[in-house]
Amino acid sequence: MEATTPLWVPIVVAAAGVGGTVTAAWLTQRASKKREDERWRREREIDDIRWQRERADRLRELRIKLYVDLAEYSQNFEEALSAVTDELGITKARGADGLIHHEKLTAQVKLLAPRSVRDAWYRLRQSEESVYWELYEGSPNHTPQGQPYLDADSRFIIGIHRDLSELQSCLRAAMADPDLSD
């Protein structure tokens, strides 16, 4: 007796071998694609985190520079007030050399500063304009050298000293946490 294998058995075995090979290749590709997609997603997340950190660092640097510029401006203005309230005209105001103009500072405050610093800056600017108006347009007294001056106890000087103190207090708080945004 001769044992013969039916024709369909080798065909099924061959088909199963080819099918298994194709299926194994497809599963390998699918797993590889899944790993690659996961790797790209992780890299994208890491890049996003790095970009956010760099952006936050840049914003912090800009804010700190702005706070220092505002502090220098307020210090210079305090010295100018000392000269303006000296009825003998002995105190001399230091020049504003190297200081950023108040309009440029205002633009930077609008963009970078938290609300507390922004509000304190606007109040200081309003007080500063009032002092200038009173000094030059109101009825100023004059020093012996002919320079106008204001009484140290005038409401304008008291108001601007209050606003300077408030700005400096807000700047100290903002410098303690430059990432704070309100």
Backbone hydrogen bonds, N-H to C=O, Kabsch-Sander energy under -0.5 kcal/mol:
donor,donor_aa,acceptor,acceptor_aa,energy
3,A,1,M,-0.6
4,T,2,E,-0.7
9,V,6,P,-1.0
11,I,7,L,-1.2
12,V,8,W,-2.4
13,V,9,V,-2.7
14,A,10,P,-2.8
15,A,11,I,-2.8
16,A,12,V,-2.8
17,G,13,V,-2.3
18,V,14,A,-2.7
19,G,15,A,-3.3
20,G,16,A,-2.7
21,T,17,G,-2.1
22,V,18,V,-2.8
23,T,19,G,-2.9
24,A,20,G,-2.6
25,A,21,T,-2.4
26,W,22,V,-2.6
27,L,23,T,-2.9
28,T,24,A,-2.4
29,Q,25,A,-2.5
30,R,26,W,-2.5
31,A,27,L,-2.5
32,S,28,T,-2.6
33,K,29,Q,-2.8
34,K,30,R,-2.4
35,R,31,A,-2.5
36,E,32,S,-2.6
37,D,33,K,-2.9
38,E,34,K,-2.2
39,R,35,R,-2.6
40,W,36,E,-2.6
41,R,37,D,-2.3
42,R,38,E,-2.5
43,E,39,R,-2.5
44,R,40,W,-2.6
45,E,41,R,-2.4
46,I,42,R,-2.6
47,D,43,E,-2.7
48,D,44,R,-2.6
49,I,45,E,-2.6
50,R,46,I,-2.7
51,W,47,D,-2.8
52,Q,48,D,-2.7
53,R,49,I,-2.4
54,E,50,R,-2.6
55,R,51,W,-2.6
56,A,52,Q,-2.6
57,D,53,R,-2.6
58,R,54,E,-2.5
59,L,55,R,-2.5
60,R,56,A,-2.5
61,E,57,D,-2.5
62,L,58,R,-2.5
63,R,59,L,-2.6
64,I,60,R,-2.7
65,K,61,E,-2.4
66,L,62,L,-2.4
67,Y,63,R,-3.0
68,V,64,I,-2.3
69,D,65,K,-2.5
70,L,66,L,-2.7
71,A,67,Y,-2.3
72,E,68,V,-2.6
73,Y,69,D,-2.4
74,S,70,L,-2.6
75,Q,71,A,-2.4
76,N,72,E,-2.6
77,F,73,Y,-2.3
78,E,74,S,-2.2
79,E,75,Q,-2.0
80,A,76,N,-2.0
81,L,77,F,-2.3
82,S,78,E,-1.9
83,A,79,E,-1.7
84,V,80,A,-2.2
85,T,81,L,-2.1
86,D,83,A,-0.7
87,E,85,T,-1.0
89,G,86,D,-1.2
99,L,96,A,-2.0
104,K,101,H,-0.5
105,L,101,H,-2.3
106,T,102,H,-2.4
107,A,103,E,-2.0
108,Q,104,K,-2.2
109,V,105,L,-2.7
110,K,106,T,-2.4
111,L,107,A,-1.5
112,L,108,Q,-2.9
113,A,108,Q,-0.5
113,A,109,V,-1.3
118,R,114,P,-2.6
119,D,115,R,-3.1
120,A,116,S,-2.0
121,W,117,V,-2.7
122,Y,118,R,-2.3
123,R,119,D,-2.2
124,L,120,A,-2.2
125,R,121,W,-2.6
126,Q,122,Y,-2.2
127,S,123,R,-2.4
128,E,124,L,-2.9
129,E,125,R,-2.3
130,S,126,Q,-2.0
131,V,127,S,-2.5
132,Y,128,E,-2.6
133,W,129,E,-2.5
134,E,130,S,-2.8
135,L,131,V,-2.9
136,Y,132,Y,-2.6
137,E,133,W,-3.0
138,G,133,W,-1.8
141,N,149,Y,-1.4
143,T,147,Q,-3.7
146,G,143,T,-2.4
149,Y,141,N,-1.6
150,L,84,V,-2.0
154,S,151,D,-1.9
158,I,154,S,-2.6
159,G,155,R,-2.2
160,I,156,F,-2.3
161,H,157,I,-2.2
162,R,158,I,-2.1
163,D,159,G,-2.4
164,L,160,I,-2.6
165,S,161,H,-2.4
166,E,162,R,-2.3
167,L,163,D,-2.4
168,Q,164,L,-2.6
169,S,165,S,-2.3
170,C,166,E,-2.5
171,L,167,L,-2.6
172,R,168,Q,-2.2
173,A,169,S,-2.1
174,A,170,C,-2.6
175,M,171,L,-2.6
176,A,172,R,-1.6
177,D,173,A,-0.9
180,L,177,D,-1.9
